[in-house]
Amino acid sequence: QVQLVEFGGGLVQVGGSLRLSCAASGSIFIINAMGWYRQAPGKQRELAAAIISGGSTNYADSVKGRFTISRDNAKDTVYLQMNSLKPEDTAVYYCAAGILSPRDYWGKGTLVTVSS
């Protein structure tokens, strides 16, 4: 089993920045992919960013150029740096991890609210 705990959510103004962290523990040696999903009120959960073991990253079109996902293997932590935040970025952000894709294990989520 793998446990994921998110940190760093909160309230930020439009145009501001926020960094989310996700600490992984447990059988992390099986994990090849990690990612951040988000779910806005009344909307489906969507993948915002993902990173695989080799370092390749993938972003939703809506966050490209503004969000950066990174991974610190020494700390078993994945980060999501969010810049130029918009009201539509308001959502619960979930950390996820998996063997082939970041879908097997989930954190409980952290709320990000962008105020105008």
N, C-alpha and C positions, 0 to 999 in steps of 0.2 A: 504494500500500500504506500501511497504517496500523500503527504499532507501539504497543503498550500495555504499560506496566510498572507493576505494583502495588507499593505500599509500605505498611507499617504493621501487618501482621499480628503475632500474638504470643499470649502467655498472659495472661489476665485473669481476675479472680475474678468470681463471680456478683454482679450488680448494678453492675459496673464499666462503664467506657466505653473505647472505642477508636475511632480515626479512621483509615480507610483512604484512601490516595491512589492515583490512577492518572494517570500522565503519558502523554500521547499525543504521537506524533511522526509525521512523514511527510505523507501527503496528507490532513491533517485537515480541509481545507476541504470535503471531501465528506461529513463526518460530521454527521448531524442528531440522532442519538440515541445516548445512552450509558447504560450501566447496570452494575449489580453483580448477578451471579449467585452462588449458593452451592451447594455439594454436600457434604452430610454423608455420613459413612461408610455405605455400603450403601443410599444413597438417590439418587434422580435429581437432576440439577441443576435448580435452580429460580431464577426471577427474584426477587431481593429488592427491588430498586428501580431505577427508570429515570428519565431526564430527557431531554426533547427540547429542540431549539434555542430554542423560545419560552419555555422555563422550566417547562413543565408537568411534573409528576412523577407517578409511579405506584409504589405499594408493595404488596408482598405483605401479606395480612391479618396474618400472623404477626409482622410487624415494624412495622406502623403505629403511630405514636405513640412509637416508640423509636428508629427509624433515620431519618436525614435525608440525602438525596442533594443535592449541590450541584455547581455547575460554575464554574470560573474560566476564562473564555475567554482572558484575557490570559496565563495560565500554561499553557493547554491541559491543564488538570488537572480531574479530577472526584474528588469526595470522598464518602465514606460515613461519616457520624458515627453511631456505634452506642452507645446508652445503655441502661442497665438490662439488661445482657446476661444471658442465661440459658444453661444448659448446652446446650439444644437449638439455640443459635446456633452451636455448634461446627461448623466446616465449612471447606472451602477456598473462598475467595472469589475470584471471577474478575471482572475488569473486561472489559467488552465494548462495542463501538461498531458503528454501522452507518448506512446511508443512510436507511432507513425505520424500522428497528428495531435494537436493539443485539444483532445476531447475526452480523455480517459479519466482525468482527475480535475477537480474543481475546488477553488476557494469559495468562501462565502460571499465575497464581493465587498467593494468599498464605493461609497457614493461620491461622485464628483458633481458639483453644482457650479455652473458658470453663470454669473449674474451680469445683467446689462445695466 
